[in-house]
Amino acid sequence: MNEELTLLRSQIKELQQENKRLKAQIDLSSSGKTVTVPDEFKIIFEQAENKVAEYFTEIYNSAESGEIVIHGQRYVLIRSASLSYEFLDILKELYSNYPEEKAVRIGNNFLYDIGQVLGRKDANSFHTEMGLFEPLQKLSAGPVHFAYTGWANVEILPESNPTPDDDFLLKYHHHNSFEAQSWIKAGRKSNKPVCVMNAGYSAGWCEESFEIPLTAVEISCAAKGDECCTFIMAPTHRINDYLKDVTFDTHGQYDVPVFFKRKAVEDKLRASLQEKETLLSEVHTRVKNNLQLISSLFKLQMFDIKDREFQKVFQKSLDRVNTLAQIHDLMYSEENLTVINLEHFVARLISTFKQQYPFKSYDVQVELNFNLKNTGLNHDKAIPLGLILNEIASETFGVPFENEGKIEFSLSDCDKAFRIICKDNRIEALTKEPMRNQKNSLLSIFCEQIDAELTIKGSAEGLTYTVQFDK
């Protein structure tokens, strides 16, 4: 008799457990109302409720295999407290050397980012699964899925304007939010809104639905004594405009997620930098064009000059203008508008000088040798350096000569400086008076502008110019 009673009790216990499991499944797949919306959106959201409810009827729970599978998708159950106040408690311990407010802010930003990513990915999966294409249809599945997965029950307020543009606005309540309820059930109270993951998840789902950057901010929270958890969602760059008009009694402060705040600042700075780079390129182009115009006027004026010596002086001025135009062209063509590739810069200028001073039938070699580790040249040194090279070139390429020879340009690193050497081994160069005797020469003036050390030396090997300046 006792054995039969024991067996009966065991069977009753099994039946009770099975009944409990069945009730849990029925509750999960309930087709009851999950979201409250203004009248103009009711039809769309009712359709979403039916579709999502059908989705959650296919549930498989196997503790033996460690799986919870809903409609072919594996889900994970997590204690709500571990993603709310318990998580922040751990962060406070880890960042105990920080002020508590800063540690909480770090934790909240992390939770918001995680929620935002989850919202985007869940939305993308659901849109594909349900065949949703219109932005409002995509949105409608979100609050329903939100309710079925235990986040909260959503009420969208009448002042909302869910449109895929800068006028997007969503005002809504999250009733029974898992984050706020975790605080309340633990007997704890916050002085700020705590439903950070709720805000992030909502923003992520809506971003995926409307394809615009959105930020959600909780402005009142049940965990700090407010009547309910209320949120405002708007385009990231406009969220602060809407927060200025908040009329809810918040009993404290609310925080705009720092991640998006930082991202908005970075985007603004990036756009400003791009605008300045475009403007700088335009300035270089206009300067180059104006210099080319001046060059053309110089050439026209030279036809009226009869004096040969004055023509030479005028030609040198024209060469300097052409060099300036070439420098601005080089600066504009570089990808990095703040630093110029020195090797490329010098090679292009020397090539231009060779064209300005065409050789005759005799053979003169022009060699370029580079030995550089760092090739970056600041813009403020580019123009004086270009003019220095122009003066040296005019005194080498511009000298009349008949014999064969070689002009060699070398560019190398020297400690924390660059060194440029020009060697001219032609016989004519040996008889030329070095420009070092001309104390007020333009070459010396240009060298002073970049604190360059200039040396001009004549020897049996020819004439050598050495220019050394700091990097």
N, C-alpha and C positions, 0 to 999 in steps of 0.2 A: 504493500500500500504506500509506504514511504517513497519507494523508488518511482512509483507511478506519479505521485505528487511532485516529486523533484523534476521528473521529465516534463510534466505538465507546466510547471513554473518556468522551466527552461524554454519550452515552446512559446509560452505567453511572452516571455522577454524578447525572444527572437521576432515574434510578430509585432511587438511594440516598436522594436528598432526598425523593422521593415516599414511599418506604418509611418514612422518618423521620417525615414528616408523618402518615402513616397510623397509625404506632405511637403518636404523641402523641395522636391522636384516640381510639384504642382505650383508652389509659391513662386519658384524661379521662372517658370514658364507662364505665369499669370498674364492675362491679356487686359489687366486693369489699367486705368489711366495713369500715365507716368509723367506727363508734362502738361503744364498750363500755359496757354498762349493767347494773344489777342484774337478776336473773331476772324480777322482777315487771313490768319495763318492756320486756322483750325483744320481745314480739309487736308492740307499738306501734312500736318503733324499726325493726324489720325491715320493717314495712309502709312506713315513711318512707323507708328505704333504697331500696326498690324503686321508689317513686314518684319520688324525687329522681334516682335513676340513669336512669330513663326520660327525665326532664327534660333531663339533660345529654347524651343521645344525639343530640339535634338541635343540632349545632354547625356554624357557618359562619364560616370565617376568611378574610378577604380583605384582604391587605396593600395591594392596589391602591386599595381604597376606605377603608382605615383602619378596618375594622370587625371586631369579634369578636362574633358573634351566637349566643346560646344560647337555644333555644326561643322565638325571637322577641324576646328581651331583649338589648340591647347591653351588653357587658361591657368592662372596661378592665383591662389588665395593668399592674401597677406593680412596680418593683423593691422587694423587701421591705426592703432596707437603707435606702432613701430614707425609709421610714416608721418607722425605728427609730433606730439610733445616729447615722446621718447627719443625721437631722432634729434630734436633740438637739444635735449638734455645731454646726449652724447657729444654733440658739437660744442657745447659749453665746456665740457671736460677737456676735449681735445684742444680747444683754443682758450684754455684757462688764462693764458698770458695776455689775451686780448680783452678789451672791455666787453661785457656781456652783450651789449647791443650790437657790437660788430660781429660777434660769433653767431648770434641769431640771424643777422642779415646774411652772413655767408651761407648758413643752412637754408634759409628761405630761398635765396637765389638758386641754390643747387636743386631744391625741391621743385621750384618753378620751372627750371630748365628741363628737368626730368619729366614733369607733367606735360610740358609743351611738346616734347618729342613724342611721348606716348599718345597724346591727343592727335598729332599729325599722322602718326603711323596707323593708329586705329581707324581714323577717318579714311585714310587712303585704302585700307583693306575693306572697309565697309562699303565705300563708294563703288569699288569694283565688284564686290560680292552681290550688292543689291542693284547694280546697274543704274546708279544715280549720276546724273549729268548736270542738272541745273543747280546753281549755288544754294538756293533756298531748300531744295530737296536734300542736298548734301548736309545742310545744317540740321534739318529736321530729324535725321537719324541720330544725331549726336546726343541730345538730351535723353532720348529713349534708351540708347545704349548705355548712357551715363547712369540711368536709374537701375537698369538690369544688372549692371556690374558693381553696384553698391557704393557709388560715389555720392550721389545726392538725388533729390527730386527737384526738377527745374521749373521755375515759373518765369516766363518771359514777359516783361512789362510793356504796356501799350506805347510808351514813348520810343521804343526801339525802331531802328530803321536799317534792317539788314540788307544793304545794297553793296555790290562789289566795286566800291569807289571810295573817295575820301570822305564821303558823308556817312559811311558805315557807323552805326551805333547800336549797341546791344546793352540793354539794362535788364538785369534778371536777378531773381532770388535762387539760392540753393537751399532748399529746405532739407533739414536732417543731414547736412554735410558730414561726411565721415570724419573730417579733421576737427570741426567744431564739436561734434558729439563726443569725440575721444577726450577732448579737454573737459567737457561738461561731466562725463561719466567718471572721470578721474578726480572730480571735485576741484579742478583747477580753473583759474580765470586769467585771461591775458589782457594786457592794456592795448593790444593792437590786433587787427584781423589775423587769423591763423590759417585760413583756407587757401594756402599758397598753391598746392598741387591742383586743387579745384580750378583756380584761376588759370594756371598754366595749361592744364588739359583743355579747358574750354577755348582758350586762345589758339592752341595748336589745332584743334578740330576745325575752328572757324577759318583759320589761315588756310588750311588745306581745302576748305569748301569754297572760299571766296577768292583765293589766290592773291591776297594782299597781306602785308605785315600788320599784325594786330597785337595789342597789349590789353590784358584784362587786369583790373585792379579791384580788390575787395574793399569796399568803403564802409561796410558795417558787418559785424560778426556776432553770432550768438555766443561764441566763446568769451566775449568780453562784455556780455550783458545786453547787447542789442537785441531787438525783436527778432531779427533774422539775418542771414548772411546774404548781403547784396553786393552785386558786382557791376562795374561799368567796363565795357569793352569797346575800343575804338582803334583807328589806325595809329600806329606807334607815334607818329609825329604830331598827332592831334590829341592824344590822351589827356595831356595837361589842360587843354582848353575845356574839356568836359568836366574835369575834376574841379575846376574853379566854380562851376555851377552846382556842385553837390548840395542837395538840400536835406539829405538824411542825417539823422542825429548819430554821429559816429562815436561820441564819448571818447575821443582820443585821436590818434593819428593813423594814417594809412600810408603805405609805401608803394611807390611805383617800382616795379622790378628793376633792379640795377642792371641786369644783363641787357635788357632792352634799352634802358636809359643810356648805357655805355655804347650800345650798338648804334643808337640814333645819333649820338655825338660823333662816333667814328664815321658813320655814313655822311654826316654833314661836313666833317673835316675833309673826307676824301673827295666829296663833290667840290668843295672850295679849292682844294689843291689842284684838282683837274682843271677847274676854271682858270686858276692862276697860271697853270702850265700852258693852257691854250692861249691865254692872253700874252704870256711871255714869248711863245712861238710867233704869235702875230706881230709882236713888237720887233723881234729879230728880222722877220720877213720884211716889214715895212722899212726898217733901217737899211737892210741890204738893198731894197729897191731904190730907196732915196740915194744911197751911195752910188749905185749904178747910174742913176740919173745925173748925179754930179760928175761922174766919170765921163759920161757922154758929152756933157757941156764942156768939160776940160778939153776933150778931144777936138770938139768944134772950134774952141778958142785957139788951139795950137796952130790951126791953119793961118791965123793972122800974125803969128810970131815969126819974125824974120831972123832975129838974133839967134845964132846956134847955141851959144852958152845959156842964154835964157831958156831956150827950148829944152835943154838938158835939165835945168832946175825945175821947169814946169813938168817935165816927164816924171821926175822923181816924186813930185807931189801927186801926180796922177797914179803912180804905182802904189803910193801909200793908201790912197782912196780905194784902189782895187783890192789891196790887201785887207783893209777893213771890211769891205763887202764880202770877201772870201771867208773871213773869220766869222762873221755873222751867219753866213750860209752854213759853215761847219757846226756852229753852236745850235742852229735850228735843226740840223739833220740828225743830231745825236738823240738817242732814246732817253738818256738821262739829261735833263736840261740844267742840272746843277753842276755836273762834272763832265769834262771833256776827255776823251781818250787821247793822251798826249802823243803817242806814237802815230795814230791816225792823223792827228792835227798837223804834226810837223811834216809827215809824208805828203799830205795834200798841199800844204803851202809850198814846199820845195818844188813839187810838180807844177804848180801855178807859176812860180818864179821862172822856171825853165821855159815856159811858154811865153812869158813876158819879155825874156831876153833870148831870142832865138839864136842858136849858134850858126856859124857859117859852114863852109865845106870841110874845115879841119875837124879832127877828132878830139873831143874833150869828154872825158868820162865824169859822170856825177854819181857818186855812191852814197848810199844811206845805210848806216849801221846802228842797230838798236840793241841795247842791253838793259832792259828795264824789268823790275819785279812789280812795281806799282805804276800803272799808267794813268792814274786819275789826275787831272789838272783842273783846278778851280777856275770858274769863269772870270773872276776878278784879275787873274793873271794872264788870261788868254789873249786879250787885245794887246797889252804891252809886249808880250812875248812874240806875237805875230809881227808887230812893228819892228821889234829887234831883229827878227829873222829877215824882214824885208830890207832893213838897212844893210845887213851883212850881204844879202843876196845882190843888192844893187851895186855893192863894192866888189863883188866877185863876178857874177854873171854879166854885169854891165860894163866891165872893163874891156876895151878893145884888145884883141889878142889874135895872133896868127899861128902860134905853135900848139902842138898837142900837149895835153896835160890832164890833170885829174883834180876835181873838187870833191872833197869828202866831208860829209856831215855825220857826226857821231852823237848819239843821245844815250846817256847812261845814268844809273843811280850813283849817288855819291853821299854815303852816310844818310843824312836826312834831307838831302838836296838833289836836284837834277843838274846835270852838266851837259851842255851842248858845245861841241867843238866843230869848227869849220876850218878845214885845211885846204889851201889853194897852192899847188906846187908848180904853177906855170911861171915862166921866166918874168912875165910882166908883173906878177905879184911881188917879185923881189924888189922891184924899183919903185913900188907904190909907197907913199908915205903913210904909215899907220895912222888910223883915225884916233889913236889914243892921245895924239898931240892936240886934238881938237876938243878942248875941255868942255865946250858948250854944244858939242855935236848932239844931234837928235838921238843917236845911238846911246850916248851916255845918259841922256834925259830919260829915255824909255827904260834903261836898266835901273835907274834910281826908283822908278815907279813900283818895281817889284823887289827892290833891295837886292838886285843881282850884282854879282862881282864880275866885272868885265876885264879881260886881259887880251891885248893885241900884241902879237910877237912876230917879228920877221926874222928869218934865218935862211941858211943855205937850202933848207928843205921847202921853203915857201913862206906864205903868210898864214898865221893861225889866229883865229878868233876863239876865245873860250868864254862862255857865259855860264855862271853857276848861280842858282837861286834855290831858296827853300821850297820844300814841297807844300 
